[in-house]
Structures are given as C-alpha cells and as structure tokens.
Amino acid sequence: MRKQDVKTEEDIARYLEGWSDFEKAVYVATFRIPRGMVSTYGRVAKTIGRPKASRAVANTLHANPLWPTVPCHRVVCSDGSFGGPRDHANGRMKHVIEEGTPVVDGKVVLNKDTLV
C-alpha cells in the first residue's frame, strides 16, 4: 500500500503492518483529531488506554510516516505549547494556525472548542 492511498483507520493499520499495536493505536487516535482542534500527548495516551504513556506517544508521533494524513501537528503539550526542536515546533504551530486553531504567545488556546 502506498502512503497516498491511506484514507481510513483500516488503511492506517494495513500500512503499518508489522508496527506495534501501541504505535497503530497512537496513529489511529491522532487520525481522528478534526481539523481546527488539537489534543495533548496525555489525552492521546488516555484515549488508547495507556494513561502514563504520554512520552511514548510523543516519541511515536515524532516518527510519523503518514503525515499529513495522520495530523501529528494537532497533538500538543499539556500547556498548549509545541514541544521539540524550535523549527519543528514552529512548523506545527503554523499548520494549526492555518487550520483555524487559536494560538496565543506560541501556545494553543486549550478549551472546549479546541480540545479533543
């Protein structure tokens, strides 16, 4: 399967054949985040039933082979900031702003209208 053919959650699982169940779950949960909204690494970890695995979620998303289909730029730190190297953080921030997510002083405004 080619990357550009991935359109559904089932496609993600097929594309990631041989990857761990944890990694697949992270990518599927991230795939579900709608445009204009974000989640946090901790919330993704809770969503997949691994509430203490927020660091592992971040590490998994760092190696995202399915961007932009799996929109890892929509996952932020618990304070709304964009972790990682500055150039990567700025790129992710640019993408969420383009999608209509409010950002103030380099952090996503986390509230019921922006947070999944």
C-alpha distances in whole Angstrom, upper triangle without the diagonal:
4,7,9,7,8,11,13,14,12,8,10,11,8,6,10,10,13,14,18,19,21,18,16,19,20,16,17,20,20,18,21,23,24,25,28,29,28,28,29,28,30,30,26,27,29,27,25,28,29,31,32,29,29,29,26,24,25,24,21,20,22,19,16,13,12,15,16,14,16,19,21,23,25,26,29,32,34,37,34,34,31,31,30,31,33,31,28,30,31,28,27,30,30,26,28,31,29,28,32,32,35,36,39,41,37,36,34,37,36,37,37,35,33,32,29
4,5,5,7,11,13,15,14,10,11,13,10,8,11,12,15,16,19,20,22,18,17,20,20,16,17,21,19,17,20,22,23,23,27,27,27,27,28,27,30,29,26,27,30,27,26,29,29,32,33,29,29,29,26,24,24,23,20,19,20,17,15,11,10,13,14,12,14,17,19,21,23,24,28,31,33,36,33,32,29,29,28,29,30,28,25,27,28,25,24,27,27,24,26,29,27,26,29,30,33,34,37,38,35,34,33,35,35,36,36,34,32,31,29
4,5,6,9,12,13,13,9,9,12,11,7,10,13,15,15,18,19,20,16,15,18,17,14,15,18,16,14,17,19,20,20,23,24,23,24,25,24,27,26,23,25,27,25,23,27,27,29,30,27,26,26,23,21,21,20,17,16,17,14,12,8,7,9,10,9,11,14,15,18,19,21,24,27,30,32,29,29,25,26,25,25,27,25,22,24,25,21,20,24,23,20,22,25,23,22,26,26,30,30,33,34,31,30,29,32,31,33,32,31,28,27,26
4,6,8,11,14,14,10,11,14,13,10,13,16,19,19,21,22,23,19,17,20,19,16,16,19,17,14,17,19,19,19,22,23,23,24,26,26,29,28,24,26,29,26,25,29,29,31,32,29,28,28,26,23,23,23,20,18,19,17,14,11,9,10,10,8,11,14,16,18,20,22,25,28,31,33,30,29,26,27,26,27,28,25,23,25,25,21,21,24,23,19,21,24,22,21,24,25,29,30,33,34,31,31,29,32,31,33,32,30,28,28,26
4,6,9,12,11,8,10,12,11,9,13,15,18,18,21,21,22,19,17,19,19,16,15,19,18,14,17,19,19,20,23,24,24,25,27,26,29,28,24,27,29,26,25,28,29,31,33,29,29,29,27,24,25,25,21,20,21,19,16,13,10,12,12,10,13,16,18,20,21,23,27,30,32,34,31,31,29,29,29,30,31,29,26,27,28,24,23,26,25,22,24,26,24,23,26,27,31,32,35,37,34,33,31,33,32,34,33,31,29,28,26
4,6,8,9,5,6,9,9,7,10,13,16,16,18,18,19,16,13,15,16,12,12,15,14,11,14,16,17,17,21,21,21,22,24,23,26,24,21,23,25,22,21,24,25,27,29,26,25,26,23,21,22,22,18,17,19,17,13,11,8,10,10,7,9,13,15,18,18,20,24,27,29,31,28,29,26,27,26,28,29,27,24,25,26,23,21,24,24,20,21,25,23,21,24,25,28,29,33,35,31,30,28,30,29,30,29,28,26,25,23
4,7,8,6,8,11,11,10,13,15,19,18,20,19,20,17,14,16,16,13,11,14,13,10,12,14,14,15,19,19,20,20,23,23,25,23,20,23,24,21,20,24,25,27,29,26,26,27,25,21,23,23,20,18,20,19,15,14,10,12,11,7,9,12,15,18,17,19,23,26,28,31,28,28,26,27,27,29,30,28,25,26,27,23,21,24,23,20,20,23,21,19,22,23,27,28,32,34,31,29,27,29,28,28,27,25,23,23,21
4,5,5,6,9,10,10,12,14,18,17,18,17,18,16,13,13,14,11,9,12,12,9,10,13,14,15,19,19,19,19,22,22,24,21,18,21,22,18,18,21,23,25,27,25,24,26,23,20,22,23,19,18,21,19,16,15,12,13,13,9,10,13,16,18,18,19,23,26,27,30,27,28,26,27,28,30,31,30,26,27,28,25,22,25,25,21,21,25,23,20,23,23,27,29,32,34,31,30,27,29,27,27,26,25,23,22,19
4,5,5,7,9,10,11,13,16,14,15,13,14,13,9,10,11,9,6,9,10,7,9,12,14,16,20,19,18,18,20,19,21,19,16,17,18,15,14,17,19,22,24,21,21,23,20,18,20,20,17,16,19,18,15,14,12,14,14,10,10,13,15,18,17,18,21,24,25,28,26,27,25,26,27,29,30,29,26,26,28,25,22,25,26,22,22,25,24,21,24,24,27,29,32,34,31,29,26,28,26,26,25,24,22,21,18
4,5,5,6,9,10,11,14,14,15,13,15,14,10,11,13,11,9,12,14,11,12,16,17,20,23,22,22,21,23,22,24,22,19,20,21,18,16,19,21,24,26,23,24,25,22,20,22,22,19,18,21,20,17,16,13,16,16,13,13,16,18,21,21,21,25,27,29,32,30,31,29,29,29,32,33,32,28,29,31,28,26,28,29,25,25,29,28,25,28,27,31,32,36,37,34,32,30,32,30,30,29,28,26,24,21
4,5,5,6,8,10,13,13,15,14,16,14,11,13,14,11,10,13,14,11,13,16,18,19,23,23,22,22,24,23,25,23,20,21,23,20,18,22,23,25,27,24,24,25,23,20,22,22,18,17,20,18,15,13,11,14,14,11,11,15,17,20,20,21,25,27,29,32,30,30,28,28,28,30,32,30,27,28,29,26,24,27,27,24,24,28,26,24,27,27,31,32,35,37,34,32,30,32,30,31,30,29,27,25,22
4,5,5,6,9,12,11,12,12,13,10,7,10,11,8,7,11,11,9,12,14,16,18,22,21,20,19,21,19,21,20,17,18,20,17,15,19,20,22,24,21,21,22,19,16,18,18,14,14,16,14,11,10,8,11,12,9,9,12,14,17,17,18,21,24,26,29,27,27,25,25,25,27,29,27,23,25,26,24,21,24,25,22,22,26,25,22,26,25,29,29,33,34,31,29,27,29,28,29,28,27,25,23,20
4,6,5,6,9,9,10,9,11,10,6,9,11,9,8,12,13,12,14,17,19,21,25,23,22,21,22,20,22,21,17,18,20,17,15,18,19,22,23,20,21,22,19,17,19,19,15,15,18,16,13,12,11,15,16,13,12,16,16,20,20,20,23,26,27,30,29,29,27,27,26,29,31,30,26,27,29,27,24,27,28,25,25,29,28,26,29,28,31,32,35,37,33,31,29,32,30,31,30,29,27,25,22
4,5,5,9,10,12,12,14,13,10,12,14,12,12,15,16,14,17,20,22,23,27,26,25,24,25,24,26,25,21,22,23,21,18,21,22,25,27,24,24,25,22,20,22,21,17,18,20,17,15,13,12,16,17,14,14,18,19,22,23,23,26,29,31,34,32,32,29,29,29,31,33,31,28,29,31,28,26,29,30,27,27,31,30,28,31,30,34,35,38,39,36,34,32,35,33,34,33,32,30,28,25
4,6,9,9,12,13,15,12,10,13,14,11,12,15,15,13,17,19,21,22,26,25,24,23,24,23,25,24,20,21,24,21,19,22,23,25,26,23,23,23,20,19,20,19,15,15,17,14,12,10,9,13,14,12,12,16,17,20,21,21,25,27,29,32,30,30,27,27,26,28,30,28,25,26,28,25,24,27,27,24,25,29,28,26,29,29,32,33,36,37,33,32,31,33,32,33,33,32,29,28,25
4,6,5,8,9,11,8,7,10,11,9,11,14,14,13,16,19,21,23,26,25,23,22,22,20,22,22,18,19,21,19,17,20,20,23,23,20,20,20,17,16,17,16,12,13,15,12,11,9,9,13,15,13,12,16,16,19,20,20,23,25,27,30,29,28,26,25,24,26,28,27,24,25,28,25,23,26,27,24,25,29,28,26,30,29,32,32,35,36,32,31,30,32,31,32,32,31,29,27,24
4,6,8,10,12,11,9,12,14,13,13,17,17,17,19,22,25,26,29,28,26,25,26,23,25,25,21,21,23,21,18,21,21,24,25,22,23,23,19,18,20,19,15,17,18,15,14,12,13,17,19,17,16,19,19,23,24,23,26,28,30,33,32,32,29,28,27,29,32,31,27,29,31,29,27,30,31,28,29,33,32,30,33,32,36,36,39,40,36,35,33,36,34,35,35,34,32,30,27
4,7,9,11,10,10,13,15,14,15,18,19,19,22,24,27,29,31,30,28,26,26,23,25,25,21,21,23,22,19,21,20,24,24,21,22,22,18,18,20,18,15,17,18,15,15,13,15,19,21,19,18,21,20,24,25,24,27,28,30,34,32,32,29,28,27,29,32,31,27,29,32,29,28,31,32,30,30,34,34,32,35,34,37,37,40,40,37,35,34,37,35,37,36,36,33,31,28
4,7,8,6,7,10,11,11,13,15,16,16,19,21,24,26,29,27,25,23,22,19,21,22,18,17,20,19,16,18,17,20,20,17,18,18,14,14,16,14,11,13,15,12,12,11,13,16,19,17,15,18,17,21,22,20,23,25,27,30,29,28,26,24,23,25,28,28,24,26,29,26,25,28,29,27,27,31,31,29,32,31,34,34,36,37,33,32,31,33,31,33,33,33,30,28,25
4,5,5,6,9,10,11,12,14,16,17,19,21,24,26,29,27,24,22,21,18,19,20,16,15,17,17,13,15,14,17,17,14,16,16,12,12,15,13,10,13,15,13,13,14,15,18,21,19,16,19,18,21,22,20,22,23,25,28,28,28,25,24,23,26,29,29,25,26,29,27,25,28,30,28,28,32,32,30,33,31,34,33,36,36,33,31,30,32,30,32,32,32,29,27,24
4,6,5,6,9,10,10,12,14,15,17,19,22,25,27,25,23,20,20,17,18,18,14,13,15,14,10,12,12,15,16,14,16,16,13,12,16,15,12,14,17,15,15,15,16,19,21,19,16,19,18,21,21,19,22,23,24,28,27,27,26,24,24,27,30,30,26,27,30,28,26,28,30,28,27,31,32,29,32,30,33,33,35,36,33,31,29,31,29,30,29,30,28,25,22
4,5,5,6,9,10,11,12,14,16,17,21,23,25,23,20,17,16,14,14,14,11,10,12,11,8,10,9,12,13,10,12,13,9,9,12,12,9,11,14,13,13,15,16,18,20,18,15,17,15,19,19,16,19,19,21,24,24,24,22,21,21,24,27,27,24,24,27,26,23,26,28,26,25,29,30,27,30,27,30,30,32,33,30,27,26,28,26,27,27,28,25,22,20
4,5,5,6,9,10,11,12,15,16,20,21,24,21,19,17,16,13,15,15,12,11,14,13,10,13,12,14,15,11,12,13,9,8,11,10,6,9,11,10,10,11,12,14,16,15,12,14,13,16,17,15,17,19,20,24,23,23,21,19,19,22,25,24,21,21,25,23,20,23,25,23,23,27,27,25,28,26,28,28,31,31,28,26,25,27,25,27,27,27,24,22,19
4,5,5,6,9,10,10,13,15,18,20,23,21,19,17,17,15,16,16,12,12,15,13,10,13,13,16,17,14,15,16,13,11,13,13,9,11,14,12,11,11,11,14,16,14,11,14,13,17,17,16,19,20,22,25,24,24,22,22,22,24,27,26,23,23,26,24,21,24,26,23,23,27,27,25,27,26,29,29,32,33,29,27,26,28,26,27,27,27,24,22,19
4,6,5,6,8,10,11,13,17,19,21,19,17,15,15,13,14,13,9,9,11,9,6,9,10,13,15,12,13,15,12,10,13,13,10,11,15,14,12,14,13,15,17,15,12,14,13,17,16,14,17,19,20,23,22,23,22,21,22,25,27,27,23,23,26,24,21,24,26,23,22,26,26,24,26,24,27,27,30,31,28,26,24,26,23,24,24,24,22,19,16
4,6,5,6,9,10,11,15,17,19,17,14,12,12,10,11,11,7,8,10,9,7,10,10,12,13,10,10,12,9,6,9,10,7,8,11,11,10,12,12,13,15,13,10,11,10,13,13,11,14,15,17,20,19,19,18,17,18,21,23,23,19,19,22,21,18,20,22,20,19,23,23,21,23,21,24,24,27,28,25,22,21,23,21,22,22,22,19,17,14
4,5,5,6,9,10,13,15,18,16,14,13,13,12,14,13,10,11,14,12,10,14,14,16,17,14,13,14,12,9,11,12,8,7,11,10,8,10,8,10,11,10,6,9,8,12,12,11,14,17,19,22,20,20,18,18,18,21,23,22,19,19,21,19,16,19,21,18,18,21,22,19,22,21,24,24,27,28,25,23,21,23,21,23,23,22,19,17,15
4,5,5,6,9,12,15,18,16,14,13,14,14,15,13,10,12,13,10,9,13,14,16,18,16,15,17,15,12,14,15,12,11,15,14,11,13,11,12,13,10,8,10,11,14,13,13,16,19,20,23,21,22,20,21,22,24,26,26,22,22,24,22,19,21,23,19,19,22,22,20,22,21,24,25,28,30,27,24,22,24,22,23,22,21,19,17,14
4,5,5,7,11,14,16,13,11,10,11,11,12,10,7,9,10,7,7,11,12,13,16,14,13,15,14,10,13,15,12,11,15,15,13,15,13,14,14,12,9,10,10,13,11,10,14,16,17,20,18,20,18,19,20,23,25,25,21,20,23,21,18,20,22,19,17,21,21,19,20,19,22,22,26,27,24,22,19,21,18,19,18,18,16,14,10
4,5,5,9,11,13,11,9,8,10,10,12,10,7,10,12,10,10,14,14,15,17,15,13,15,14,10,11,13,11,9,12,13,10,13,11,11,11,10,6,6,6,9,8,7,11,14,15,18,16,17,15,16,18,20,22,21,18,17,19,17,14,16,18,15,14,18,18,15,18,16,19,20,23,24,21,19,17,19,17,18,18,17,14,12,10
4,6,8,10,13,12,11,11,13,13,16,14,11,14,15,12,13,16,17,19,21,18,17,18,17,13,15,16,13,11,15,15,11,12,10,10,9,7,5,6,8,11,9,10,14,17,19,21,19,20,18,19,20,23,24,23,19,19,21,18,15,18,19,15,14,18,18,15,17,17,20,21,25,26,23,21,19,21,19,20,19,18,16,14,12
4,6,9,12,10,10,10,13,14,15,13,10,14,14,11,12,16,17,18,21,19,17,20,19,15,16,19,16,14,17,18,15,16,13,13,12,10,8,9,11,13,10,11,15,18,18,21,19,20,19,21,22,25,26,25,22,21,23,21,17,19,20,17,15,18,18,15,17,16,19,21,24,26,24,21,18,20,18,18,16,16,14,12,9
4,7,9,7,6,7,11,12,14,11,10,14,14,12,13,17,18,18,20,18,16,19,18,15,15,18,16,14,17,18,15,17,14,13,12,11,9,8,9,10,7,9,12,15,16,18,15,17,16,18,20,23,23,23,19,18,20,18,14,15,17,14,12,15,15,12,14,12,15,17,20,23,20,18,15,16,14,15,14,13,10,9,7
4,6,6,8,10,13,15,17,14,13,17,18,15,17,20,21,21,24,22,20,22,22,18,19,21,19,17,19,21,17,19,16,14,12,11,11,9,11,12,9,11,14,17,18,19,16,18,18,20,22,25,24,24,21,19,20,18,15,16,16,13,11,14,13,10,11,11,14,16,20,23,20,18,15,16,15,15,13,11,10,10,8
4,6,8,11,15,17,19,17,16,20,20,18,20,23,24,24,26,24,22,23,23,20,19,22,21,17,19,21,18,19,16,14,11,11,11,9,11,10,8,12,14,18,19,19,16,18,17,20,22,23,23,22,19,18,18,16,13,13,13,10,8,10,10,6,8,8,12,14,18,21,19,17,14,15,15,15,14,12,10,11,11
4,7,11,14,17,19,17,17,20,21,19,21,24,25,24,26,25,22,24,24,21,20,23,22,19,21,22,20,22,19,16,14,15,14,11,13,11,8,12,13,16,17,17,14,16,15,19,21,23,22,21,19,17,17,16,13,12,12,10,7,8,9,5,5,5,8,11,15,18,16,14,11,11,12,12,12,9,7,9,10
4,7,11,14,15,13,13,17,17,16,18,21,22,21,23,21,19,21,21,18,18,21,20,17,19,21,19,21,19,16,15,15,14,11,12,10,7,9,11,14,14,15,12,14,14,17,20,22,21,21,19,17,17,16,13,12,14,11,8,10,11,8,8,6,9,11,15,17,16,13,9,10,9,10,10,7,5,6,7
4,7,10,12,10,10,14,15,13,16,19,19,17,19,18,15,17,18,14,14,17,17,14,16,19,16,19,17,15,14,15,12,10,9,8,5,6,7,10,11,12,9,11,11,14,17,19,19,19,17,14,15,15,11,11,13,11,8,11,13,10,11,8,10,11,14,17,14,11,8,10,8,10,10,10,6,5,6
4,7,8,6,7,10,11,10,13,15,15,14,16,14,12,14,15,12,12,15,15,13,15,18,16,19,18,16,16,16,13,11,10,10,6,5,6,8,9,11,9,11,12,13,16,19,20,20,17,15,17,17,13,13,16,14,12,14,17,14,15,11,13,14,16,18,16,13,10,11,9,10,11,11,8,5,5
4,5,5,6,9,10,10,13,14,13,12,13,12,8,11,12,10,9,13,13,12,14,17,16,19,19,17,17,18,15,13,10,10,8,5,5,5,6,9,8,10,10,11,14,17,18,19,16,14,17,17,13,14,17,16,13,16,19,17,17,14,15,15,17,18,15,12,10,12,10,12,13,14,11,8,8
4,6,5,6,9,10,11,13,11,10,10,8,5,7,9,6,6,10,10,9,11,14,14,18,18,17,18,18,14,13,10,11,10,6,6,6,7,11,10,11,11,10,13,16,18,19,16,14,17,18,14,15,19,17,16,19,21,19,20,17,18,18,19,20,17,14,14,16,13,16,17,18,15,12,11
4,5,5,6,9,10,11,9,7,8,7,5,8,10,8,9,12,13,13,15,18,17,21,21,20,21,21,17,16,14,15,13,9,9,8,7,11,12,13,14,13,16,19,21,23,20,18,21,21,18,18,22,21,19,21,24,22,22,19,20,19,21,22,19,16,15,16,14,15,16,18,15,12,11
4,5,5,6,9,10,10,8,10,10,8,11,12,10,11,15,14,14,16,19,18,21,20,20,20,20,16,15,13,15,12,9,10,10,9,12,12,14,15,15,18,22,23,24,21,19,22,22,18,19,22,20,18,21,23,20,21,18,19,19,21,22,20,17,15,16,12,13,14,15,13,9,8
4,5,5,6,9,9,8,10,9,7,11,10,7,10,12,11,11,14,16,15,18,17,17,17,17,13,13,11,13,11,8,10,11,11,14,14,16,15,15,17,21,22,23,20,18,21,21,17,18,21,19,17,21,22,20,21,18,20,20,23,24,21,18,16,18,15,16,16,17,15,11,9
4,5,5,6,5,5,7,6,5,9,8,6,9,12,11,12,15,16,16,19,19,19,20,19,16,16,14,16,14,11,12,12,12,16,16,17,17,16,18,22,24,25,21,20,23,23,20,21,24,22,21,24,26,23,24,22,23,23,25,26,23,20,19,20,17,19,19,20,18,14,12
4,5,5,5,4,8,8,8,12,12,10,13,16,15,15,18,20,19,22,22,22,23,22,18,18,16,18,16,13,14,14,13,17,17,19,19,19,21,25,27,28,25,23,26,26,22,23,26,24,22,25,27,25,25,22,24,24,26,27,25,22,20,21,17,18,17,19,18,14,12
4,6,7,8,11,11,11,14,14,11,14,16,15,15,18,20,18,21,20,20,21,19,16,16,15,17,15,13,15,15,15,18,18,20,20,20,22,26,27,28,25,23,26,25,22,23,26,23,21,24,26,23,24,21,23,24,26,28,25,22,20,21,17,18,17,18,17,13,10
4,6,8,11,10,11,14,12,10,13,15,13,14,17,18,17,19,19,20,21,19,15,17,15,18,16,14,16,17,17,20,20,22,21,21,22,26,28,29,25,24,27,26,23,24,27,25,23,26,28,25,26,24,26,26,29,30,27,25,23,24,21,21,20,22,20,16,13
4,6,9,9,11,14,13,12,15,17,15,17,20,21,20,22,22,23,24,23,19,20,19,21,19,17,18,18,18,21,22,23,23,23,24,28,30,31,28,26,30,29,26,27,30,28,26,29,31,28,29,26,28,29,31,32,29,26,25,25,22,22,22,24,22,18,16
4,6,6,8,11,10,9,13,14,13,15,18,19,19,22,22,23,24,23,19,20,18,21,19,16,17,17,16,20,21,22,21,20,22,25,28,29,26,25,28,28,24,26,29,27,25,29,31,28,29,26,28,28,30,31,28,25,24,25,22,23,23,25,23,19,17
4,6,7,10,11,10,13,15,15,16,19,20,20,24,24,24,25,24,21,21,18,20,19,15,16,14,13,17,18,20,20,19,21,25,27,28,25,24,27,27,24,25,28,27,25,28,30,28,28,25,26,26,28,28,26,23,22,23,19,20,20,23,21,17,15
4,6,8,9,10,12,13,14,16,18,20,20,24,24,25,26,26,22,22,19,21,20,16,16,14,13,17,19,19,20,18,19,23,25,27,24,23,27,27,24,25,29,27,26,29,31,29,30,27,28,27,28,28,26,23,22,24,21,22,23,25,23,19,18
4,5,5,6,9,10,10,12,14,16,17,20,21,21,23,23,19,19,16,18,18,14,14,13,13,17,18,18,18,16,17,21,23,25,22,21,24,24,21,23,26,25,24,27,29,27,28,25,27,26,27,27,25,22,22,23,21,23,23,25,22,19,18
4,5,5,6,9,10,11,12,15,15,19,20,19,21,21,17,17,14,15,15,11,11,9,10,13,14,15,14,12,14,18,20,22,19,17,21,21,18,20,23,22,20,23,26,24,25,22,23,22,24,24,21,18,18,20,17,20,21,22,19,16,15
4,5,5,6,9,10,11,13,15,18,20,19,21,22,18,18,14,16,16,12,12,10,12,15,15,15,14,11,12,15,18,20,17,16,20,20,18,20,23,22,21,24,26,25,27,23,25,23,24,24,21,19,19,22,20,22,24,25,22,19,18
4,5,5,6,9,10,11,13,16,17,18,20,20,17,17,14,16,16,13,14,13,15,18,18,18,16,14,14,17,20,21,18,18,22,21,19,21,24,23,22,26,27,26,28,25,26,25,27,27,23,22,21,24,22,24,25,26,23,20,19
4,5,5,6,9,10,11,14,15,15,17,17,13,13,10,13,13,10,11,11,13,16,16,16,14,13,13,17,19,20,17,16,20,19,16,18,21,20,19,22,24,22,24,21,23,22,25,25,21,19,19,21,19,21,22,23,20,17,16
4,5,5,6,9,10,14,15,14,16,17,14,13,9,11,12,8,9,9,12,14,14,13,11,9,9,13,15,16,13,13,16,16,13,16,19,18,17,20,22,21,23,20,22,20,22,22,19,17,17,20,18,21,22,23,19,17,17
4,6,5,7,9,13,15,15,17,18,15,15,11,13,15,12,13,13,15,18,17,16,14,11,10,13,16,17,14,14,18,17,15,18,21,20,20,23,24,24,26,23,25,23,25,25,21,20,20,23,22,25,26,27,23,21,20
4,5,6,7,10,12,12,15,15,12,13,10,13,14,12,13,14,17,20,19,18,15,14,13,16,19,19,15,16,19,18,16,19,21,19,20,23,24,23,25,23,25,24,27,27,23,22,21,24,23,25,26,26,23,20,19
4,5,5,9,10,10,12,12,9,9,6,9,10,9,11,12,15,18,16,15,13,12,11,14,16,16,12,13,16,15,12,15,17,16,16,19,20,19,22,20,22,21,24,24,20,19,18,21,20,23,24,23,20,18,17
4,6,9,11,10,13,14,12,11,8,10,12,11,12,13,17,19,17,15,12,10,9,11,14,13,10,11,14,13,12,15,17,16,17,20,21,20,23,21,23,21,24,23,19,19,19,22,22,25,26,26,22,20,20
4,6,9,10,12,14,11,12,10,12,15,13,15,17,20,22,21,19,16,14,12,14,17,16,12,14,17,15,14,18,19,18,19,22,22,22,25,23,26,24,27,27,23,22,22,26,25,28,29,28,24,23,22
4,6,6,9,10,8,9,7,10,12,12,15,17,20,22,20,19,16,15,14,16,18,17,13,15,17,15,13,17,18,16,17,20,20,19,22,21,24,23,26,26,23,22,21,24,24,26,27,26,22,21,20
4,6,9,9,8,11,10,13,15,15,18,21,24,26,24,23,19,19,17,18,20,19,15,18,19,17,15,19,20,17,19,22,22,21,24,24,26,26,29,29,26,25,24,27,27,29,29,28,25,24,22
4,6,6,5,8,9,12,14,14,18,21,23,25,23,22,19,19,19,20,21,20,16,18,19,16,15,18,19,16,17,20,19,18,22,21,25,25,28,29,25,24,23,26,25,27,27,26,23,22,20
3,5,5,6,7,9,11,12,15,19,22,23,20,20,17,17,17,18,19,17,13,15,16,13,11,15,15,12,14,17,16,15,18,18,21,21,25,25,22,21,20,23,23,25,25,24,21,20,19
4,5,5,8,8,10,13,16,19,22,23,20,20,17,18,18,19,19,17,14,15,16,12,11,14,14,10,12,15,13,13,16,16,20,20,24,25,21,21,19,22,22,24,24,22,19,19,18
4,6,9,11,12,14,17,21,23,25,22,22,19,20,21,22,23,21,18,18,19,16,14,17,17,13,14,17,16,14,18,18,21,22,26,27,24,23,21,23,23,24,24,22,19,19,18
4,6,9,9,11,14,17,20,22,19,19,17,18,18,20,21,20,16,17,18,15,13,16,16,13,13,17,16,14,18,17,20,21,24,26,22,21,19,22,21,22,22,21,18,17,15
4,5,6,8,11,15,17,19,16,16,14,15,16,18,18,17,14,14,15,12,10,12,13,10,10,13,13,11,14,13,17,17,21,22,19,17,15,18,18,19,20,18,15,14,13
4,5,6,9,12,15,17,14,14,11,12,13,15,16,15,11,11,13,11,8,11,13,10,10,14,15,13,16,14,17,17,20,21,17,16,14,17,17,19,20,19,15,14,13
4,6,7,11,14,15,12,11,9,10,11,13,13,13,9,9,10,8,5,7,9,7,7,10,11,11,13,11,14,13,16,17,14,13,11,15,15,18,19,17,14,13,14
4,6,10,12,14,10,11,9,12,14,16,16,16,13,11,13,11,8,9,11,8,7,10,12,10,11,9,12,12,15,17,14,12,10,12,12,14,15,14,10,10,10
4,7,9,11,9,10,8,10,12,15,16,16,13,11,13,13,9,10,13,11,10,13,15,13,15,12,14,13,16,17,14,12,10,13,12,14,15,15,11,10,10
4,7,8,6,6,5,7,10,13,14,15,12,9,12,13,9,9,13,12,10,13,16,15,15,12,13,12,14,14,11,9,8,11,10,13,15,15,12,10,11
4,5,5,5,6,6,10,13,14,16,14,11,14,15,12,12,16,16,14,16,19,18,18,15,15,13,14,14,12,9,9,12,10,14,16,17,14,12,13
4,5,7,9,10,14,17,17,20,17,14,17,18,15,15,18,18,16,18,21,20,19,16,15,14,15,15,13,10,10,11,9,12,14,16,13,11,12
4,6,9,10,14,17,16,19,17,14,16,18,15,14,17,18,15,17,20,19,19,15,14,12,12,12,11,7,8,9,8,11,14,16,13,12,14
4,7,9,13,15,15,17,15,11,13,15,12,10,14,14,12,13,16,16,15,11,10,9,9,10,8,5,5,7,6,10,13,14,10,10,13
4,6,10,12,11,13,12,8,10,12,10,9,12,14,12,13,16,16,16,13,12,9,10,9,6,4,6,9,10,14,17,17,14,13,16
4,7,9,8,10,8,5,8,9,7,7,11,11,10,12,15,15,16,13,13,11,12,11,8,7,8,12,13,16,19,19,15,14,16
4,7,8,10,8,6,9,11,9,10,14,14,14,16,18,19,20,17,17,14,15,14,11,10,12,15,15,19,22,22,18,17,18
4,6,8,7,6,10,11,10,12,14,15,16,18,20,20,22,19,20,17,18,17,13,13,15,19,19,23,25,25,21,20,21
4,6,5,6,9,10,11,12,14,16,17,18,20,21,23,21,21,18,19,17,14,15,17,21,21,25,28,27,24,23,24
4,5,5,6,8,10,10,12,14,15,16,18,20,21,19,19,16,16,14,11,13,16,19,21,24,27,26,23,23,24
4,5,5,6,9,10,11,13,15,15,17,19,20,19,19,17,18,16,13,15,17,20,22,26,28,27,23,24,25
4,5,5,6,9,10,11,13,14,15,17,19,17,18,16,18,16,13,14,15,19,20,24,26,25,21,21,22
4,5,5,6,9,10,11,12,14,16,17,15,15,13,14,13,9,10,12,16,17,20,23,22,18,18,20
4,5,5,6,9,10,10,12,14,15,14,14,12,13,12,8,11,12,16,18,21,24,22,19,20,21
4,5,5,6,9,10,11,13,15,14,15,13,15,15,11,13,14,17,19,22,24,22,19,20,21
4,5,5,6,9,10,11,13,11,13,11,14,14,11,11,11,15,16,19,21,19,15,16,17
4,5,5,6,9,10,11,9,10,8,10,11,7,8,8,12,14,17,19,17,14,15,17
4,6,5,6,9,10,10,11,10,12,13,10,11,11,14,16,19,21,19,16,17,19
4,5,5,6,9,9,11,11,14,15,13,13,12,15,16,19,20,18,14,16,17
4,5,5,6,5,8,8,12,14,11,10,8,11,13,15,16,14,11,12,14
4,5,5,5,6,7,10,12,10,10,9,11,13,15,17,14,12,14,16
4,5,7,10,10,14,16,14,14,12,15,17,18,19,16,14,16,18
4,6,9,11,15,17,15,15,12,14,15,16,17,13,11,14,15
4,6,9,12,15,14,13,11,11,13,14,15,11,10,13,15
4,6,10,13,12,10,7,8,10,11,12,9,7,10,12
4,7,10,10,8,6,6,9,10,12,10,8,11,14
4,7,6,5,4,6,9,12,14,13,10,13,16
4,5,5,6,7,10,13,16,15,13,15,18
4,6,8,10,13,16,19,18,16,18,21
4,7,9,12,16,19,18,15,16,19
4,6,9,12,15,15,12,13,16
4,6,9,12,11,8,9,13
4,6,10,9,7,9,12
4,7,8,6,6,10
4,5,5,6,9
4,6,6,8
4,6,8
4,7
4
